[in-house]
Amino acid sequence: MINQRINRATYDQVMLPIYSPADFIPVKGQGSRVWDQQGKSYIDFAGGIAVLALGHAHPLLNKALQEQSEKLWHVSNVFTNEPALCLAQKLIQHTFAERVFFANSGAEANEAALKLARHYAITRHNPYKTKIIAFHHAFHGRTFFTVSVGGQPKYADGFGPKPADIIHVPFNSLDAVKAVIDSHTCAVILEPIQGEGGVTPATAEFMHGLRTLCDKHQALLILDEVQTGMGRTGKLFAYMHYDIQPDIITSAKALGSGFPLSAMLTTEDIASVMGVGTHGTTYGGNPLACAVGNAAFDLINTQAVLEGVSERHRWIVDELQAINQTYAVFSQIRGQGLLIGAQLAPLYAGKAKELLALASKHGLMILNAGADVIRFTPSLIITLEELQEGMNALRKALDEFVKAE
Ligand SMILES: *Cc1c(COP(=O)(O)O)cnc(C)c1O
């Protein structure tokens, strides 16, 4: 099974040096377990960064992919296709939305959302209504527009002139938004829980306040649910916890549960400013991706899975608190559903990556969210045995971690 000529060193010889992948190379996955080239097994609490909502190699996703692969892979948007129409119907039926645009990644869905918000404001209002309000530490993807809207300037700097009229203010500060929102504002965009930025949930007061401010200034409220959507927080979409209606949401990661697929959802009124040729993508909504998306949707959007997310949340948080009794490494545990962040105590500030490396040594895949937060985004259907085994590995990793201090 081991391909002797391919190893981690190969990465540095052939790939653009934009990532620093772990030392081992995964070759096989089943449920929440992964094996590397040497046959060592790992429990997967990372889930491909909140993508693998149904774990690895789910039999019904495999079946959907295989069946579709024998019928029709791709037709382009010169033709429509049954799996895409079917998935769009499901998304509309179970959300506020009335219109759907499919793309292939979170960044592309957000790019579409931002272009739509600008186009809506310019056609419905005036050409000067272009200001986009976004938040510090936000993450919306890596296209030039989305990375400029994201709240980490270091990711957007060094590429020449940025798209203009984007303003960043502190997250969860309604006063900061009030100070900058005006009649020139076309949209406010946020993640209901900032994922990459450190697993920080938007407060209910903040979300409701933004809705009111957007209504007052005729700006669109865009929720980037790329990470929080499709069951991750225990509801189909995270906005459903807040009792508000957004104008646009985006979904990706778990939408294809491992197959590249994303969507932007909006109302009929907002969608109506777009016409033939206003926006598009070759692959977006292709039959293979949407066949998997349909199967994933049907599996995730059930009471059993969504309630199971909340149960697993409680189990993980209880376990992390018990672990913390022994090791005192976390200063806060936060998040919702199966998007959980554990903030490292000041003594361990900046050391998240070191803990990740120790975890993989002991057979556990976890994530960080910045240098100070450990992030847990496992499969929504991870079993209790897998959870227990993963937590045992985490204890072993922490043993070494605190001793190194
Ligand atoms: C991952 C992520 C993105 C970017 O998605 P890609 O598929 O990597 O383009 C955008 N927004 C949020 C909130 C994300 O978590």
The ligand as an SDF file (V2000), in Angstrom:
LIG
                    3D

 15 15  0  0  0  0  0  0  0  0999 V2000
  -13.7270   27.7330    4.9180 C   0  0  0  0  0  0  0  0  0  0  0  0
  -14.4450   29.0390    4.9180 C   0  0  0  0  0  0  0  0  0  0  0  0
  -14.5190   29.8390    3.7620 C   0  0  0  0  0  0  0  0  0  0  0  0
  -13.7650   29.5160    2.4980 C   0  0  0  0  0  0  0  0  0  0  0  0
  -14.1960   28.3310    1.9010 O   0  0  0  0  0  0  0  0  0  0  0  0
  -13.2880   27.6980    0.7240 P   0  0  0  0  0  0  0  0  0  0  0  0
  -14.0610   26.4890    0.3160 O   0  0  0  0  0  0  0  0  0  0  0  0
  -11.9670   27.4020    1.3310 O   0  0  0  0  0  0  0  0  0  0  0  0
  -13.1870   28.7040   -0.3380 O   0  0  0  0  0  0  0  0  0  0  0  0
  -15.2900   30.9770    3.8110 C   0  0  0  0  0  0  0  0  0  0  0  0
  -15.9390   31.3370    4.9190 N   0  0  0  0  0  0  0  0  0  0  0  0
  -15.9030   30.6070    6.0420 C   0  0  0  0  0  0  0  0  0  0  0  0
  -16.6790   31.0390    7.2490 C   0  0  0  0  0  0  0  0  0  0  0  0
  -15.1360   29.4320    6.0910 C   0  0  0  0  0  0  0  0  0  0  0  0
  -15.0590   28.7290    7.2200 O   0  0  0  0  0  0  0  0  0  0  0  0
  1  2  1  0
  2  3  1  0
  2 14  2  0
  3  4  1  0
  3 10  2  0
  4  5  1  0
  5  6  1  0
  6  7  2  0
  6  8  1  0
  6  9  1  0
 10 11  1  0
 11 12  2  0
 12 13  1  0
 12 14  1  0
 14 15  1  0
M  END
$$$$
